[in-house]
Amino acid sequence: MSSRRSRQQSASTRISDDQIIDLVSKLRQLVPEIRDRRSDKVSASKVLQETCNYIRSLQREVDDLSERLSQLLATIDADSPEAAIIRSLIN
Protein backbone atom coordinates (compact mmCIF):
# COMPACT_ATOMS: atom_id res chain seq x y z
CA MET A 1 0.00 0.00 0.00
CA SER A 2 2.76 2.44 0.81
CA SER A 3 4.55 1.68 -2.48
CA ARG A 4 1.35 2.44 -4.39
CA ARG A 5 0.97 5.75 -2.55
CA SER A 6 4.63 6.49 -3.22
CA ARG A 7 4.20 5.86 -6.97
CA GLN A 8 1.11 8.08 -7.09
CA GLN A 9 2.87 10.87 -5.24
CA SER A 10 5.95 10.49 -7.43
CA ALA A 11 3.88 10.72 -10.62
CA SER A 12 2.03 13.80 -9.42
CA THR A 13 5.25 15.67 -8.51
CA ARG A 14 7.11 14.96 -11.75
CA ILE A 15 7.92 17.89 -13.96
CA SER A 16 6.62 17.57 -17.49
CA ASP A 17 8.81 18.05 -20.55
CA ASP A 18 6.91 21.26 -21.33
CA GLN A 19 7.65 22.60 -17.85
CA ILE A 20 11.34 21.78 -18.25
CA ILE A 21 11.44 23.53 -21.62
CA ASP A 22 9.74 26.57 -20.08
CA LEU A 23 12.14 26.67 -17.12
CA VAL A 24 15.21 26.34 -19.35
CA SER A 25 13.84 29.15 -21.52
CA LYS A 26 13.49 31.35 -18.43
CA LEU A 27 17.07 30.57 -17.41
CA ARG A 28 18.25 31.52 -20.92
CA GLN A 29 16.76 34.97 -20.35
CA LEU A 30 18.31 35.40 -16.89
CA VAL A 31 21.90 34.30 -17.43
CA PRO A 32 23.94 37.04 -19.14
CA GLU A 33 26.43 34.63 -20.72
CA ILE A 34 23.56 33.00 -22.64
CA ARG A 35 21.23 35.97 -23.03
CA ASP A 36 23.92 38.06 -24.73
CA ARG A 37 24.83 35.42 -27.31
CA ARG A 38 23.84 35.98 -30.90
CA SER A 39 22.75 32.38 -31.40
CA ASP A 40 19.57 30.95 -29.89
CA LYS A 41 20.95 27.43 -30.33
CA VAL A 42 22.09 26.64 -26.79
CA SER A 43 21.45 23.17 -25.41
CA ALA A 44 19.58 22.68 -22.16
CA SER A 45 22.68 21.13 -20.59
CA LYS A 46 24.75 24.19 -21.57
CA VAL A 47 22.05 26.46 -20.09
CA LEU A 48 22.19 24.52 -16.82
CA GLN A 49 25.99 24.55 -16.80
CA GLU A 50 26.13 28.31 -17.43
CA THR A 51 23.43 28.88 -14.80
CA CYS A 52 25.53 27.05 -12.22
CA ASN A 53 28.59 29.07 -13.21
CA TYR A 54 26.60 32.30 -12.94
CA ILE A 55 25.25 31.39 -9.50
CA ARG A 56 28.79 30.59 -8.31
CA SER A 57 29.97 33.92 -9.69
CA LEU A 58 27.18 35.77 -7.89
CA GLN A 59 28.01 33.95 -4.65
CA ARG A 60 31.67 34.97 -4.94
CA GLU A 61 30.58 38.55 -5.54
CA VAL A 62 28.32 38.49 -2.47
CA ASP A 63 31.15 37.06 -0.38
CA ASP A 64 33.56 39.71 -1.66
CA LEU A 65 31.13 42.55 -0.97
CA SER A 66 30.39 41.19 2.52
CA GLU A 67 34.11 41.07 3.24
CA ARG A 68 34.58 44.63 2.00
CA LEU A 69 31.68 45.83 4.15
CA SER A 70 33.17 44.06 7.18
CA GLN A 71 36.50 45.77 6.55
CA LEU A 72 34.78 49.13 6.18
CA LEU A 73 32.85 48.54 9.41
CA ALA A 74 36.13 47.95 11.23
CA THR A 75 37.34 51.41 10.22
CA ILE A 76 34.40 53.50 11.45
CA ASP A 77 32.80 54.34 14.78
CA ALA A 78 30.72 51.33 15.85
CA ASP A 79 27.93 53.58 17.18
CA SER A 80 27.59 55.73 14.06
CA PRO A 81 24.54 55.63 11.77
CA GLU A 82 26.83 54.45 8.96
CA ALA A 83 27.90 51.46 11.05
CA ALA A 84 24.26 50.54 11.64
CA ILE A 85 23.59 50.65 7.89
CA ILE A 86 26.63 48.47 7.15
CA ARG A 87 25.63 45.96 9.81
CA SER A 88 22.14 45.73 8.28
CA LEU A 89 23.69 45.07 4.86
CA ILE A 90 25.97 42.33 6.18
CA ASN A 91 23.15 40.48 7.91
ABEGO torsion letter per residue (X at the ends): XAAAAAAAAAAAABBBAAAAAAAAAAAAAABAAAAABABABBBAAAAAAAAAAAAAAAAAAAAAAAAAAAAAAAABBAABAAAAAAAAAAX
